[in-house]
């Protein structure tokens, strides 16, 4: 029977490790590490993510601020907010919640965040530090994947790892972090030929493509470790019938929608040796790693 890699358990471990660091930082500096989250527009999913982030910051004793602005905010106005936060000595981490409204130049605004306060790990300076194996702020979700593998004592060195997806946020940094752990890494994308065959070579398979339950049993080597980074919402009965077993289908009928990852949940549980469920797998770790990045940024600045 496959081992379920419980992200909530690992999240709680990371949070417990953060608490004494916050206490020590406050004792040395007479202030708490500070996190500022910038939220633009009225995207309901983004609002939920921001509330979860600020709730966790509160639990850990971090100073936190949410700067909410209407969707009519301009690029120049957002750049001015970022410049102000860069200059504040009580703010150690800055996070611009994505997605931004389409008229805002997202890349310009992300580049404007001071690298030492870039707790998302998106700035090219931090990407360069990652790619050359130097210390720096790492992207939260890929870092969380490495944490869950290590804490469940799943070997990485020498194993074949396949990352499905090449985004700047997950796929590319995930490949770099796996390389740093001495895995042999293949990165797949929309032009990859015979994707199922490539995925079947994986002893560690990381799915980060944003397509509902696309990875089925045909893609999974029996006994592989499967990390499902996807977070998709199933809203139609037809799609639910394709994805869920009878018990979860009944839950779908009750709720009207359910979350599922990029990997077919039934196939993943049946074929893999260990896997991250959705929800409750990688998702909880992203916020935990954000908190750790904020504390690390504060410690480096003081």
QUIKA-V435802 format. One record per backbone hydrogen bond with DSSP energy under -1.0 kcal/mol. NH is the residue of the N-H (numbers start at 0). CO is the residue of the C=O. E is the energy in kcal/mol with one decimal. If there is no record, write none. Layout:
nh-><NH:NH>
co-><CO:CO>
e-><E:E>
This chain:
nh-><2:4:5:6:9:10:11:12:13:14:15:16:17:18:21:22:23:24:25:26:27:28:29:34:35:36:37:38:40:46:47:48:49:50:51:52:53:54:55:56:57:58:59:60:61:62:64:66:68:72:77:78:79:80:81:82:83:84:85:86:91:92:93:94:96:103:105:108:109:110:116:117:118:120:126:127:128:129:130:131:132:133:142:143:144:145:146:147:148:149:150:151:152:153:157:158:160:161:162:163:164:171:173:174:175:176:177:178:179:180:181:182:183:185:187:191:197:198:199:200:201:202:203:204:205:206:207:212:213:214:218:219:222:223:224:225:226:228:231:233:239:240:241:242:243:248:249:250:251:252:253:254:255:257:259:263:267:268:269:270:271:272:273:274:275:284:285:287:288:289:290:291:292:293:294:295:296:297:298:299:300:301>
co-><272:274:3:279:5:6:7:8:9:10:11:12:13:14:17:18:19:20:21:22:23:24:25:62:92:64:94:66:68:42:43:44:45:46:47:48:49:50:51:52:53:54:55:57:56:32:34:36:38:69:73:74:75:76:77:78:79:80:81:82:33:33:116:35:37:100:103:104:105:106:113:114:116:117:122:123:124:125:126:127:129:128:138:139:140:141:142:143:144:145:146:147:149:148:181:155:183:203:185:205:187:166:169:170:171:172:173:174:175:176:178:177:158:160:162:188:193:194:195:197:198:159:159:224:161:226:163:260:210:261:215:216:270:220:202:273:204:206:259:257:235:236:237:238:239:244:245:246:247:248:249:250:251:233:231:214:263:264:265:266:267:223:223:2:225:281:282:283:284:285:286:287:288:289:290:291:292:293:294:295:296:297>
e-><-2.6:-3.3:-1.1:-2.1:-1.5:-2.7:-2.1:-1.6:-2.4:-2.6:-2.1:-1.7:-1.5:-1.6:-2.2:-2.3:-2.4:-2.3:-2.6:-2.0:-1.7:-2.5:-2.5:-2.8:-2.8:-2.9:-3.0:-2.3:-2.7:-2.1:-1.9:-2.3:-2.6:-2.2:-2.3:-2.1:-2.6:-2.3:-2.0:-2.4:-2.2:-2.1:-1.7:-1.0:-2.6:-2.4:-2.2:-3.2:-2.7:-1.9:-2.2:-2.6:-1.8:-1.7:-2.4:-2.5:-2.0:-2.3:-2.7:-1.4:-2.2:-2.2:-3.1:-2.6:-2.5:-1.9:-1.4:-1.9:-2.6:-2.3:-2.2:-1.1:-1.8:-1.4:-2.4:-2.6:-1.9:-2.2:-2.6:-1.4:-1.4:-2.7:-1.8:-2.2:-1.8:-1.9:-2.0:-2.3:-2.0:-2.5:-2.8:-1.2:-1.6:-2.9:-3.4:-2.0:-3.1:-2.5:-3.0:-3.2:-2.3:-2.8:-2.5:-2.0:-2.0:-2.5:-2.2:-2.2:-2.2:-1.0:-2.2:-2.3:-2.6:-2.4:-3.2:-1.7:-1.9:-2.6:-2.0:-1.3:-2.0:-2.9:-2.0:-3.0:-3.0:-2.7:-2.7:-2.5:-1.6:-2.8:-2.1:-1.2:-2.7:-2.5:-2.8:-2.7:-3.4:-2.5:-3.3:-3.3:-2.3:-2.3:-1.2:-1.5:-3.0:-2.5:-2.0:-1.4:-2.4:-2.4:-1.5:-2.5:-3.9:-1.5:-2.7:-3.1:-2.6:-2.1:-1.8:-2.5:-1.9:-2.6:-1.0:-2.3:-1.5:-1.2:-1.1:-1.2:-2.7:-1.6:-2.2:-2.0:-2.5:-2.2:-2.2:-2.6:-2.8:-2.2:-2.5:-2.1:-1.5:-1.0>
